[in-house]
Amino acid sequence: MRSALLGLLLVSAAHAASEPETIVGEWWTPGFNARGRIEACGEAMCGRIVWLWDEAPKDIADKNSLIGRVVIDGMKSTQAGRWSGGRLYNPEDGRDYKGSISLRSPGQLVVDGCVLFLCQTQVWRRADASRSPPVAPLP
């Protein structure tokens, strides 16, 4: 009985270790200027801005409030640790891009946005809630 329980625990631990980490949670953009929250939206994943260093950044195209703005929309899992098929919104130029997101590690998310053959890649870092500034309420 004891060896069967130990075997079950080892199999469960191995299975959990082989599963990809989730992208659900909060992530810092490069430079820690913004924090986004990624969560399920139906069968896809979506993300919105939940915190900004500067609530009214200069020199960006989107003059509307960015807190609560959806920046990742409709990304569906295509393989373990990778999502695509949705859109990425860039507040700097106010445009939507095709893109993909993938986990590089449990703490790093690679965000790729492309238009035609030009692509831009960002690496987002998982936010540590115990060391992060408070989040503004979403509109």
C-alpha positions in Angstrom: 0.0 0.0 0.0 2.8 2.4 1.0 4.8 1.7 -2.2 1.7 2.1 -4.3 1.0 5.5 -2.7 4.7 6.5 -3.2 4.5 5.4 -6.9 1.3 7.4 -7.4 3.0 10.5 -5.9 6.0 10.1 -8.2 3.9 9.7 -11.3 1.9 12.7 -10.3 5.0 14.8 -9.7 6.5 13.7 -13.0 3.3 14.6 -14.9 3.1 18.0 -13.2 6.8 18.7 -14.1 6.2 17.8 -17.8 3.2 20.2 -18.1 4.0 23.6 -19.5 3.7 26.5 -17.1 0.7 28.7 -17.5 0.8 32.2 -19.0 -2.1 33.2 -16.8 -1.0 35.9 -14.4 0.6 39.3 -14.5 3.6 40.2 -16.6 6.0 43.2 -16.9 6.7 44.6 -20.3 10.3 45.5 -21.2 11.6 48.4 -19.1 8.9 47.7 -16.4 6.8 50.6 -17.9 3.6 48.6 -17.9 2.1 45.5 -16.4 -0.4 43.3 -18.2 -2.7 40.6 -16.9 -3.2 37.5 -19.1 -6.3 35.3 -18.5 -8.6 33.0 -20.4 -11.3 34.6 -22.5 -13.4 31.7 -23.7 -11.2 29.1 -25.4 -8.4 31.7 -26.0 -6.1 33.8 -24.0 -6.4 37.6 -23.6 -4.3 40.2 -21.9 -5.0 43.8 -20.8 -2.9 46.6 -19.2 -3.4 46.8 -15.5 -0.7 49.2 -14.4 1.4 51.9 -16.1 4.4 53.8 -14.9 3.1 56.9 -16.6 -0.7 57.0 -17.0 -0.5 59.5 -19.8 2.6 58.6 -21.8 3.7 61.1 -24.3 4.5 60.3 -28.0 2.0 57.5 -28.4 -0.8 57.2 -30.9 -3.5 56.0 -28.5 -4.7 59.0 -26.5 -7.4 57.0 -24.7 -6.9 55.6 -21.2 -4.6 52.6 -21.5 -5.5 51.0 -18.1 -7.9 48.2 -19.0 -7.0 48.3 -22.7 -6.8 44.8 -24.3 -3.4 44.3 -25.8 -3.5 40.5 -26.4 -6.7 39.2 -27.9 -7.8 35.7 -29.0 -4.6 33.8 -28.7 -5.2 30.1 -29.0 -2.9 27.3 -27.9 -1.1 25.8 -31.0 1.3 23.6 -29.1 2.6 23.3 -25.5 3.8 26.7 -24.3 2.8 28.5 -27.5 -0.3 30.6 -28.5 -1.1 32.3 -31.8 -3.9 33.2 -34.2 -5.0 36.3 -32.3 -4.0 40.0 -32.3 -1.6 42.1 -30.4 -2.3 45.8 -29.9 0.5 48.4 -29.8 -0.5 51.6 -28.0 2.6 53.3 -29.4 1.3 53.4 -32.9 -2.4 52.5 -32.3 -2.3 49.4 -34.5 -3.2 45.8 -34.3 -0.7 43.1 -35.3 -0.8 39.4 -36.0 1.4 37.6 -33.5 2.2 34.8 -31.1 3.2 34.4 -27.5 5.3 31.6 -26.1 6.9 30.7 -22.8 10.7 30.8 -22.8 10.7 29.8 -19.2 8.2 30.0 -16.3 9.2 33.6 -15.7 9.7 34.8 -19.3 7.1 35.3 -22.0 8.2 36.0 -25.6 5.7 38.3 -27.5 6.1 38.4 -31.3 4.1 40.9 -33.4 4.4 41.0 -37.2 3.1 43.1 -40.1 4.0 41.6 -43.5 7.6 40.4 -43.1 8.6 42.9 -40.3 8.4 41.5 -36.8 9.2 42.8 -33.4 9.9 40.7 -30.3 9.6 41.6 -26.7 10.4 39.5 -23.6 7.9 40.1 -20.8 8.8 39.0 -17.2 6.4 37.4 -14.8 5.3 39.9 -12.1 5.9 39.0 -8.4 2.8 40.2 -6.6 4.7 40.6 -3.4 7.1 43.1 -5.0 4.8 44.9 -7.5 3.1 48.2 -7.2 -0.7 48.1 -6.7 -3.0 47.7 -9.7 -5.5 50.4 -10.6 -9.1 49.1 -10.8 -10.1 48.2 -14.4 -12.8 50.4 -16.0 
